[in-house]
Amino acid sequence: MLKQTAIRLPTDLATEIDFVARVRQTSTNSLIIEAVRKFLAQVASDPEFAKQAQAIMADEREMLRKLLDEGSK
């Protein structure tokens, strides 16, 4: 399944992406997907990111618990 998303890029960056895609004989879309996947893999292996994500998830669990408690009154 695909989700269509619009992004705004500085003109110089878009030009570079288009050029690299042409040289690699791939689409701009495929090149961006590849880059985002590599970035996400890098982020996922960052211990500081994991720590921050866990803190946010704990806050969200607490907020959900409060909302559910309020709703049951």
TISE-534345 format. One record per residue: residue in one letter; x, y, z of N, C-alpha, C, O in turn. Coordinates in steps of 0.2 Angstrom, whole numbers, plus 5000, padded with zeros to 4 digits. Layout:
<nodes>
aXYZXYZXYZXYZ...
</nodes>
This chain:
<nodes>
m500449945000500050005000500450065000501050065003l500250114996500650174996500250234999499650234998k500650285002500350345004500650405000501250405000q500250444997500550494993500650554998500150575002t501250584997501450645002501750694997502150684993a501550754999501950814995502450845000502350855006i503050854997503550885001503850944997503750944991r504050995001504351054998505151044999505351045004l505451054993506251054993506551114991506251144986p507051134994507451194991507651174983507751114982t507551224979507651204972508351174971508451124966d508851194974509551164973509551094975509851044972l509251074980509151004983508750964978508950904976a508250984975507850954971508250934964508150884961t508550984962509050984956509550924957509650884953e509850924963510350874964510050804964510250754962i509450794968509050734968508950714961509050654959d508650754957508450734950509050714946509050664942f509650744947510250724944510450654946510650614941v510550644952510750584955510250524952510550474950a509650534952509150484950509250474943509250414941r509450524939509550514931510150464931510150424927v510750484934511350454934511250374936511550334933r510850364941510750294944510250264940510050204941q509950294935509350264931508850244935508550184934t508550284940508050264944507550334944507750384942s507050324947506550384948506750424954507050394959t506550484954506650524960506350494966506550494971n505750474965505350444970505750384973505750384980s505950344969506350284972506950304976507150274981l507350354973507950384977507750414983508050404988i507150454984506950474990506750424995506950425001i506450374993506250314997506850285000506850265006e507350274996507950234998508350285003508550255008a508350345002508650395007508350395014508650395019v507650395013507250395019507350335023507350335029r507350275020507450215023508050205027508150185032k508650235023509250235026509250275032509550255038f508950335032508950385038508550355043508850355049l508050315042507650285048508050235051507950225057a508350195047508750135050509350165054509450145060q509650225052510150255056509850285063510150275068v509250315062508850345068508750285073508750295079a508450225070508250175074508850145078508750115084s509450155076510050125080510350175085510850155088d510050235085510350285089510050275096509450285097p510450265102510150255108509850315111509350305115e510050375109509650435112508950445109508550465112f508950425102508250425099507750375103507250385105a508050315105507650265108507450285115506850275117k507850325118507750355125507150405124506750405128q507250445119506750505118506050475116505550495119a506050425112505450385110505050355116504450365116q505450325120505150295126504850345131504350325133a505150395132504950455136504250475133503750485137i504250485126503650515123503050465124502450475125m503250395123502750345123502450345130501850335131a502850345135502650345142502150405144501650395147d502350465141501950525142501250515139500750525141e501250485133500650475129500150415132499550425133r500550365135500150315139499750345145499250335147e500150395148499850425154499250465152498750475156m499350505147498850545144498250505143497650525144l498350455139497750405137497450375144496850375144r497850355148497550335155497050385158496550375160k497350445158496950505161496250515157495750525160l496350515151495750525147495250465148494650485148l495450405148495050355149494750355156494150335157d495050375161494850385168494250435168493750425171e494450495165493950545164493250525161492750545163g493350485156492750465152492350415155491750405154s492650375160492250325164491950355170491550315173k491950415171491650445177490950465175490550495180
</nodes>
